[in-house]
Amino acid sequence: MITFDATDVASTTVYIGEIFTDLKPIIFVYVGVTLAFVIVGQLIGFFVTQGRIQA
């Protein structure tokens, strides 16, 4: 049987919080680059349908 006391749970929570804090910049870059590609694709599609860019 495995038992946990309050300090084990608290240290695990702190460790998980540090992992998310460390991964936050990577997640922001991933979301930002993905969003940029979507926006650029939408803009290109808009200008092509308007006839301003000859494809």
N, CA, C and O atoms as a GROMACS GRO file, in nm:
protein
  220
    1MET      N    1   0.084  -0.118   0.000
    1MET     CA    2   0.000   0.000   0.000
    1MET      C    3   0.089   0.124   0.000
    1MET      O    4   0.190   0.131   0.070
    2ILE      N    5   0.049   0.222  -0.080
    2ILE     CA    6   0.126   0.346  -0.091
    2ILE      C    7   0.055   0.453  -0.011
    2ILE      O    8  -0.066   0.472  -0.023
    3THR      N    9   0.131   0.523   0.070
    3THR     CA   10   0.073   0.632   0.149
    3THR      C   11   0.142   0.763   0.113
    3THR      O   12   0.262   0.766   0.083
    4PHE      N   13   0.065   0.869   0.116
    4PHE     CA   14   0.116   1.004   0.090
    4PHE      C   15   0.085   1.091   0.208
    4PHE      O   16  -0.025   1.084   0.264
    5ASP      N   17   0.181   1.174   0.247
    5ASP     CA   18   0.150   1.272   0.350
    5ASP      C   19   0.141   1.410   0.284
    5ASP      O   20   0.158   1.423   0.163
    6ALA      N   21   0.115   1.512   0.364
    6ALA     CA   22   0.090   1.646   0.310
    6ALA      C   23   0.212   1.702   0.239
    6ALA      O   24   0.198   1.774   0.140
    7THR      N   25   0.332   1.672   0.287
    7THR     CA   26   0.452   1.727   0.222
    7THR      C   27   0.476   1.664   0.086
    7THR      O   28   0.526   1.731  -0.005
    8ASP      N   29   0.441   1.537   0.070
    8ASP     CA   30   0.456   1.473  -0.061
    8ASP      C   31   0.364   1.538  -0.165
    8ASP      O   32   0.406   1.565  -0.277
    9VAL      N   33   0.242   1.561  -0.126
    9VAL     CA   34   0.146   1.623  -0.218
    9VAL      C   35   0.188   1.765  -0.250
    9VAL      O   36   0.180   1.807  -0.366
   10ALA      N   37   0.234   1.840  -0.152
   10ALA     CA   38   0.275   1.978  -0.174
   10ALA      C   39   0.398   1.985  -0.265
   10ALA      O   40   0.403   2.070  -0.354
   11SER      N   41   0.495   1.898  -0.244
   11SER     CA   42   0.614   1.901  -0.328
   11SER      C   43   0.582   1.859  -0.471
   11SER      O   44   0.642   1.910  -0.566
   12THR      N   45   0.489   1.766  -0.487
   12THR     CA   46   0.448   1.725  -0.621
   12THR      C   47   0.377   1.840  -0.692
   12THR      O   48   0.399   1.862  -0.811
   13THR      N   49   0.292   1.910  -0.621
   13THR     CA   50   0.221   2.024  -0.679
   13THR      C   51   0.319   2.134  -0.721
   13THR      O   52   0.302   2.194  -0.827
   14VAL      N   53   0.419   2.160  -0.640
   14VAL     CA   54   0.520   2.260  -0.674
   14VAL      C   55   0.597   2.216  -0.798
   14VAL      O   56   0.624   2.298  -0.886
   15TYR      N   57   0.633   2.090  -0.806
   15TYR     CA   58   0.707   2.038  -0.921
   15TYR      C   59   0.625   2.051  -1.049
   15TYR      O   60   0.679   2.093  -1.152
   16ILE      N   61   0.498   2.017  -1.044
   16ILE     CA   62   0.412   2.029  -1.162
   16ILE      C   63   0.397   2.176  -1.201
   16ILE      O   64   0.397   2.208  -1.320
   17GLY      N   65   0.385   2.264  -1.105
   17GLY     CA   66   0.376   2.407  -1.134
   17GLY      C   67   0.501   2.459  -1.202
   17GLY      O   68   0.492   2.541  -1.293
   18GLU      N   69   0.618   2.412  -1.159
   18GLU     CA   70   0.744   2.454  -1.222
   18GLU      C   71   0.753   2.403  -1.366
   18GLU      O   72   0.805   2.473  -1.453
   19ILE      N   73   0.704   2.283  -1.390
   19ILE     CA   74   0.706   2.230  -1.528
   19ILE      C   75   0.621   2.318  -1.619
   19ILE      O   76   0.664   2.352  -1.729
   20PHE      N   77   0.500   2.355  -1.575
   20PHE     CA   78   0.415   2.440  -1.657
   20PHE      C   79   0.476   2.579  -1.675
   20PHE      O   80   0.462   2.638  -1.782
   21THR      N   81   0.542   2.631  -1.572
   21THR     CA   82   0.608   2.761  -1.584
   21THR      C   83   0.720   2.755  -1.686
   21THR      O   84   0.739   2.848  -1.763
   22ASP      N   85   0.796   2.646  -1.686
   22ASP     CA   86   0.906   2.632  -1.782
   22ASP      C   87   0.855   2.611  -1.924
   22ASP      O   88   0.921   2.654  -2.019
   23LEU      N   89   0.742   2.546  -1.941
   23LEU     CA   90   0.690   2.518  -2.074
   23LEU      C   91   0.609   2.633  -2.134
   23LEU      O   92   0.578   2.631  -2.253
   24LYS      N   93   0.574   2.732  -2.053
   24LYS     CA   94   0.489   2.841  -2.100
   24LYS      C   95   0.547   2.914  -2.222
   24LYS      O   96   0.472   2.937  -2.317
   25PRO      N   97   0.676   2.952  -2.225
   25PRO     CA   98   0.728   3.019  -2.346
   25PRO      C   99   0.721   2.931  -2.471
   25PRO      O  100   0.693   2.981  -2.580
   26ILE      N  101   0.746   2.803  -2.456
   26ILE     CA  102   0.740   2.713  -2.571
   26ILE      C  103   0.597   2.703  -2.623
   26ILE      O  104   0.574   2.703  -2.744
   27ILE      N  105   0.501   2.696  -2.533
   27ILE     CA  106   0.361   2.690  -2.573
   27ILE      C  107   0.319   2.819  -2.642
   27ILE      O  108   0.249   2.815  -2.743
   28PHE      N  109   0.362   2.935  -2.589
   28PHE     CA  110   0.329   3.063  -2.652
   28PHE      C  111   0.388   3.074  -2.791
   28PHE      O  112   0.322   3.124  -2.882
   29VAL      N  113   0.512   3.029  -2.810
   29VAL     CA  114   0.574   3.033  -2.943
   29VAL      C  115   0.498   2.942  -3.039
   29VAL      O  116   0.471   2.981  -3.152
   30TYR      N  117   0.463   2.823  -2.995
   30TYR     CA  118   0.389   2.730  -3.081
   30TYR      C  119   0.254   2.789  -3.123
   30TYR      O  120   0.219   2.786  -3.241
   31VAL      N  121   0.181   2.842  -3.027
   31VAL     CA  122   0.050   2.900  -3.058
   31VAL      C  123   0.067   3.023  -3.147
   31VAL      O  124  -0.012   3.043  -3.240
   32GLY      N  125   0.167   3.106  -3.120
   32GLY     CA  126   0.189   3.226  -3.200
   32GLY      C  127   0.225   3.195  -3.344
   32GLY      O  128   0.173   3.258  -3.435
   33VAL      N  129   0.314   3.099  -3.365
   33VAL     CA  130   0.354   3.062  -3.501
   33VAL      C  131   0.236   3.001  -3.576
   33VAL      O  132   0.214   3.031  -3.693
   34THR      N  133   0.162   2.915  -3.510
   34THR     CA  134   0.045   2.855  -3.573
   34THR      C  135  -0.057   2.962  -3.612
   34THR      O  136  -0.110   2.960  -3.723
   35LEU      N  137  -0.084   3.054  -3.521
   35LEU     CA  138  -0.178   3.161  -3.549
   35LEU      C  139  -0.129   3.250  -3.663
   35LEU      O  140  -0.208   3.294  -3.746
   36ALA      N  141   0.001   3.277  -3.667
   36ALA     CA  142   0.057   3.359  -3.775
   36ALA      C  143   0.038   3.291  -3.910
   36ALA      O  144   0.000   3.358  -4.007
   37PHE      N  145   0.062   3.161  -3.918
   37PHE     CA  146   0.042   3.090  -4.045
   37PHE      C  147  -0.105   3.094  -4.088
   37PHE      O  148  -0.134   3.109  -4.206
   38VAL      N  149  -0.195   3.080  -3.994
   38VAL     CA  150  -0.338   3.084  -4.027
   38VAL      C  151  -0.376   3.222  -4.079
   38VAL      O  152  -0.446   3.234  -4.179
   39ILE      N  153  -0.330   3.327  -4.012
   39ILE     CA  154  -0.363   3.463  -4.053
   39ILE      C  155  -0.304   3.495  -4.189
   39ILE      O  156  -0.372   3.553  -4.274
   40VAL      N  157  -0.178   3.459  -4.212
   40VAL     CA  158  -0.115   3.484  -4.341
   40VAL      C  159  -0.188   3.407  -4.451
   40VAL      O  160  -0.210   3.461  -4.560
   41GLY      N  161  -0.225   3.285  -4.425
   41GLY     CA  162  -0.300   3.207  -4.524
   41GLY      C  163  -0.434   3.271  -4.556
   41GLY      O  164  -0.475   3.274  -4.672
   42GLN      N  165  -0.502   3.321  -4.454
   42GLN     CA  166  -0.630   3.388  -4.477
   42GLN      C  167  -0.612   3.516  -4.558
   42GLN      O  168  -0.692   3.544  -4.647
   43LEU      N  169  -0.508   3.592  -4.528
   43LEU     CA  170  -0.482   3.715  -4.603
   43LEU      C  171  -0.449   3.685  -4.749
   43LEU      O  172  -0.498   3.754  -4.839
   44ILE      N  173  -0.367   3.584  -4.773
   44ILE     CA  174  -0.334   3.548  -4.910
   44ILE      C  175  -0.460   3.504  -4.984
   44ILE      O  176  -0.483   3.545  -5.098
   45GLY      N  177  -0.542   3.423  -4.921
   45GLY     CA  178  -0.667   3.380  -4.983
   45GLY      C  179  -0.760   3.497  -5.011
   45GLY      O  180  -0.826   3.499  -5.115
   46PHE      N  181  -0.765   3.593  -4.921
   46PHE     CA  182  -0.851   3.709  -4.941
   46PHE      C  183  -0.805   3.791  -5.060
   46PHE      O  184  -0.887   3.830  -5.144
   47PHE      N  185  -0.675   3.818  -5.070
   47PHE     CA  186  -0.625   3.901  -5.179
   47PHE      C  187  -0.631   3.828  -5.313
   47PHE      O  188  -0.650   3.892  -5.416
   48VAL      N  189  -0.617   3.697  -5.313
   48VAL     CA  190  -0.628   3.622  -5.438
   48VAL      C  191  -0.773   3.626  -5.488
   48VAL      O  192  -0.796   3.642  -5.608
   49THR      N  193  -0.869   3.612  -5.398
   49THR     CA  194  -1.010   3.616  -5.440
   49THR      C  195  -1.052   3.756  -5.482
   49THR      O  196  -1.145   3.771  -5.561
   50GLN      N  197  -0.986   3.857  -5.431
   50GLN     CA  198  -1.017   3.995  -5.472
   50GLN      C  199  -0.953   4.030  -5.605
   50GLN      O  200  -0.984   4.134  -5.663
   51GLY      N  201  -0.864   3.946  -5.655
   51GLY     CA  202  -0.801   3.969  -5.783
   51GLY      C  203  -0.683   4.063  -5.777
   51GLY      O  204  -0.637   4.111  -5.880
   52ARG      N  205  -0.633   4.091  -5.658
   52ARG     CA  206  -0.520   4.184  -5.645
   52ARG      C  207  -0.387   4.115  -5.668
   52ARG      O  208  -0.288   4.180  -5.702
   53ILE      N  209  -0.384   3.984  -5.650
   53ILE     CA  210  -0.263   3.907  -5.674
   53ILE      C  211  -0.296   3.803  -5.780
   53ILE      O  212  -0.394   3.729  -5.767
   54GLN      N  213  -0.215   3.798  -5.884
   54GLN     CA  214  -0.237   3.700  -5.989
   54GLN      C  215  -0.169   3.570  -5.950
   54GLN      O  216  -0.047   3.566  -5.937
   55ALA      N  217  -0.247   3.465  -5.932
   55ALA     CA  218  -0.190   3.336  -5.892
   55ALA      C  219  -0.158   3.251  -6.012
   55ALA      O  220  -0.109   3.139  -5.998
   0.00000   0.00000   0.00000
